[in-house]
Amino acid sequence: MKYLGGPRSAANTEEHCRGANESLAVMGYGRVAVERRSDGMFLGMCGLDREIWYPDDLEIGWRLVPEARGQGYATEAARAWIDHGFDVLDLPRIISIADVPNLKSIAVMERLGFTHNHTATLMDGDEPFEAVIYAVTRAAWDAGRNR
């Protein structure tokens, strides 16, 4: 959460969950709960969503609770959502955005086969931040699935 504005309030979390569930029901995508299969523990969220900065693309994003980080959950959940984006939603490409210093998220992007597309100064409300934008096309994703 260091790069995402810090912890969220319970009310903000509830609002986000309602919006994500509605988006999933209506649009076929959203950032929804990730749970551990073995015991149902809530690990965070992952999914596809549209960002104001790049309205023509869907972005894959994730947020995990601290104890779930570094165990491959973000990569596994993102991989399933990327498959959904290409196989079900028929997207031509998917992007992912991270703050420049967020090396752990950038590592997940690269592990997934995304490549650096560009760097940009984006606005979060009134606050600018330096971001890297990574992307993967359907062709590149399909080629990686066959390795």
C-alpha positions, 0 to 999 in steps of 0.5 A: 500500500506504500505506493497506493496511498496507504491503508484504506478505511473500512468504508473505502474498502467496502465501497471498492468491493461493491464496485468491483463486484458490480463491474465483474457482474456487468463488464466481466472484469474487476479487481476482486478478492484473492483467497488462498485455496487451502484455507480460504484466507483473504490475501488481497485483490487482483484483476483487470480494470480501466484506469483514467490515464489509459481509458482504451486499455485494461490494466492488471493490478494487485494488492496483497496483505503483507503476509501474502507478499513474496509467495507467488500469489500476485503472479498466479492471480494475475496470470489467471486474469490475463488469460481471462482478458485475452481468452474471454474478453478478447483484448488486444493487449493488457497494461500494468502500471507501477510507481517507478520505485515499486520494484517488487510490482515491476518484477511481477510484471516482468515475470508475467512477460510484460515489457516496458512500454513507457514512463510517464508522470501521472496525477493521483488527485493533485499529486503527481507521481512517476510511473512505469507502464508495462504491456503485453500483447495477445501474441506475446502472451500466447507465445509465452504460454507455449514455452 
